[in-house]
Structures are given as structure tokens and as C-alpha cells.
Amino acid sequence: MADSVALDPIDLQILRLLQNDARTTYRDLAAEIGVAPSTCLDRVTRLRRSGVILGHRLALDPARLGRGLQALLSVQVRPHRRELIGPFVERIRALPESLALFHLTGPDDYLVHVAVTDMADLQRLVLDEFTSQREVARVETRLIFQQWECGPLLPPAASAGG
């Protein structure tokens, strides 16, 4: 597991603002925080190099792209061995329907968040891409009715008394 990085209050302010709008300019960040734009640039560069900032992503709406049905697939892989896991993970990550893949503890080995066009497409995905694989022992499907974004990841600002 990666080591945590020490962040001071200015770093935390920069991260809070960028989490809300990653396109914020260094000039706007600096004005909001009360530091020079060059300071913001230097700190964001350091936060990227240290791995705190992982990148900038464009969020797409699966429904507007014709994939209005989302599901969570709980997958059990047997035998659960490293030589099977690597190819399985790469195959699932390469599927255009896959939004996220989690390796879990407990009775299920993986949780896969997928977006498909409809129930027939979901059935095709489960049968052709999951249960047809020798290492997949079981797939349990849960439809997603609605989802909400959560965050921000950062802890809340320290209170004046603490």
C-alpha cells in the first residue's frame, strides 16, 4: 500500500477546489487561496509527482451514450489463483461495458460495475463474457436503479477549536 503524503492547509485547499472543478486555472486557485499563481503551479506539480493527484478525467453519461442500464456483477472465480486472475482482470477491464472493477474479500472475488443498452445486452454480456469463462464459477447480477456521486475525498476543514 502506498505511503500517505503530508499535506498542509494550502495543499488541502488546492485539492478541495480542484476536486470541484479540475479545470480551475492557477490564477483562479491563487486568488481563492491567497497565494501567487506560481505557488499553485509548483504545488499542483508536486501533488502530481507524489501521486496525490492521479489525473483528470472526463465524466460521461452512459445513458446518453446508449447504455442506460447499469448493473453490479458479483463474480466468483475458481480456482482463485494468480495465473488465472491476471488474464481475467485484463479481459474484464478491456470490455467496453465495464465501468469499474473491484477485487474483494468474502464469498465473491470481484465486483464489476457495467453499463449496457438493455436487458438482452446484459444477458449477452453475462453469458458470453463471464459465465463462458472456465475460471468463472458464479455470477450474481444486481441492477442499479439510481446512483449518486459522493465526495469529496478530503477530510473536512479543521475546526477553529481543534
MODA-V936028 format. One record per residue. RES is the residue in three letters. PHI is phi in degrees with one decimal (999 if undefined). PSI is psi in whole degrees, -180 to 180 (999 if undefined). D_LAST is the distance of its C-alpha to the last C-alpha in whole Angstrom. Layout:
((RES | PHI | PSI | D_LAST) (RES | PHI | PSI | D_LAST))
//
This chain:
((MET | 999 | 141 | 29) (ALA | -69.3 | 147 | 28) (ASP | -74.0 | 147 | 25) (SER | -75.1 | 159 | 22) (VAL | -110.7 | 135 | 21) (ALA | -70.0 | 127 | 18) (LEU | -122.4 | 131 | 17) (ASP | -93.1 | 175 | 15) (PRO | -57.9 | -34 | 14) (ILE | -68.0 | -44 | 17) (ASP | -57.1 | -46 | 19) (LEU | -63.2 | -40 | 16) (GLN | -64.0 | -44 | 17) (ILE | -59.2 | -47 | 21) (LEU | -64.9 | -40 | 21) (ARG | -60.3 | -45 | 20) (LEU | -67.4 | -43 | 22) (LEU | -69.1 | -31 | 25) (GLN | -63.6 | -34 | 24) (ASN | -79.0 | -31 | 25) (ASP | -156.0 | 98 | 28) (ALA | -67.5 | -12 | 29) (ARG | -91.1 | 4 | 32) (THR | -58.8 | 133 | 30) (THR | -74.8 | 159 | 31) (TYR | -63.2 | -35 | 30) (ARG | -63.3 | -44 | 31) (ASP | -68.9 | -39 | 29) (LEU | -59.3 | -48 | 26) (ALA | -59.7 | -44 | 26) (ALA | -63.5 | -40 | 26) (GLU | -67.5 | -38 | 23) (ILE | -89.7 | -29 | 21) (GLY | 92.5 | 35 | 23) (VAL | -130.5 | 173 | 24) (ALA | -74.4 | 148 | 28) (PRO | -55.8 | -36 | 29) (SER | -64.5 | -33 | 30) (THR | -65.1 | -44 | 27) (CYS | -61.9 | -45 | 26) (LEU | -58.8 | -48 | 30) (ASP | -60.6 | -43 | 29) (ARG | -70.0 | -41 | 25) (VAL | -64.3 | -41 | 27) (THR | -59.8 | -44 | 30) (ARG | -65.1 | -40 | 28) (LEU | -65.5 | -35 | 26) (ARG | -68.4 | -49 | 29) (ARG | -61.6 | -35 | 30) (SER | -81.6 | -6 | 28) (GLY | 87.4 | 5 | 28) (VAL | -69.5 | -47 | 25) (ILE | -92.4 | 118 | 27) (LEU | -91.4 | -19 | 30) (GLY | 155.3 | -175 | 32) (HIS | -123.1 | 131 | 33) (ARG | -122.0 | 146 | 34) (LEU | -94.1 | 124 | 37) (ALA | -90.2 | 128 | 36) (LEU | -112.1 | 150 | 39) (ASP | -93.0 | 108 | 40) (PRO | -55.9 | -37 | 43) (ALA | -63.0 | -40 | 44) (ARG | -72.3 | -15 | 46) (LEU | -99.1 | 13 | 47) (GLY | 88.0 | 10 | 49) (ARG | -119.4 | 73 | 47) (GLY | -83.2 | -7 | 46) (LEU | -109.7 | 124 | 46) (GLN | -116.4 | 148 | 43) (ALA | -146.9 | 160 | 42) (LEU | -111.6 | 126 | 41) (LEU | -108.7 | 117 | 43) (SER | -88.5 | 124 | 42) (VAL | -122.2 | 132 | 45) (GLN | -108.0 | 125 | 46) (VAL | -108.6 | 130 | 47) (ARG | -138.0 | 131 | 50) (PRO | -73.7 | 150 | 50) (HIS | -86.5 | 80 | 47) (ARG | -122.0 | 148 | 48) (ARG | -53.9 | -41 | 46) (GLU | -67.2 | -19 | 50) (LEU | -93.5 | -32 | 50) (ILE | -65.7 | -47 | 46) (GLY | -55.7 | -55 | 46) (PRO | -62.5 | -37 | 49) (PHE | -60.7 | -50 | 48) (VAL | -60.2 | -46 | 44) (GLU | -64.0 | -38 | 46) (ARG | -64.4 | -45 | 48) (ILE | -68.0 | -41 | 46) (ARG | -63.1 | -29 | 44) (ALA | -80.2 | -14 | 47) (LEU | -68.6 | 131 | 48) (PRO | -64.2 | -21 | 47) (GLU | -79.2 | -19 | 46) (SER | -75.7 | 126 | 43) (LEU | -101.7 | -36 | 40) (ALA | -156.4 | 151 | 37) (LEU | -136.2 | 129 | 38) (PHE | -123.7 | 135 | 36) (HIS | -94.6 | 127 | 37) (LEU | -118.4 | 166 | 36) (THR | -98.6 | 169 | 36) (GLY | 99.1 | -165 | 38) (PRO | -67.7 | -28 | 42) (ASP | -101.9 | 144 | 42) (ASP | -90.3 | -33 | 41) (TYR | -137.9 | 150 | 40) (LEU | -124.4 | 124 | 39) (VAL | -118.6 | 124 | 40) (HIS | -93.6 | 121 | 39) (VAL | -124.9 | 156 | 43) (ALA | -128.0 | 125 | 44) (VAL | -131.3 | 171 | 48) (THR | -75.6 | -41 | 50) (ASP | -164.3 | -175 | 51) (MET | -62.3 | -38 | 52) (ALA | -64.1 | -38 | 55) (ASP | -67.6 | -38 | 53) (LEU | -64.1 | -43 | 50) (GLN | -61.5 | -44 | 53) (ARG | -59.1 | -46 | 55) (LEU | -60.5 | -48 | 52) (VAL | -62.8 | -47 | 51) (LEU | -73.2 | -44 | 55) (ASP | -83.4 | -34 | 55) (GLU | -105.2 | -18 | 52) (PHE | -114.5 | -71 | 51) (THR | -68.0 | -16 | 53) (SER | -77.1 | -11 | 56) (GLN | -83.8 | 132 | 54) (ARG | -56.5 | -37 | 55) (GLU | -77.3 | -12 | 52) (VAL | -85.7 | 112 | 51) (ALA | -85.9 | -32 | 51) (ARG | -159.8 | 144 | 50) (VAL | -131.2 | 128 | 48) (GLU | -117.1 | 131 | 46) (THR | -109.3 | 134 | 45) (ARG | -127.2 | 125 | 43) (LEU | -78.3 | 146 | 43) (ILE | -100.9 | 119 | 40) (PHE | -78.1 | -44 | 40) (GLN | -157.4 | 151 | 37) (GLN | -139.7 | 156 | 34) (TRP | -130.2 | 144 | 31) (GLU | -75.8 | 145 | 29) (CYS | -121.1 | 169 | 25) (GLY | 132.3 | -173 | 22) (PRO | -74.9 | 165 | 21) (LEU | -70.8 | -31 | 20) (LEU | -64.2 | 151 | 17) (PRO | -67.5 | 157 | 14) (PRO | -64.3 | 157 | 12) (ALA | -58.5 | 144 | 10) (ALA | -64.1 | 140 | 6) (SER | -75.7 | 159 | 5) (ALA | -63.1 | -28 | 6) (GLY | -87.5 | -11 | 4) (GLY | -115.4 | 999 | 0))
//
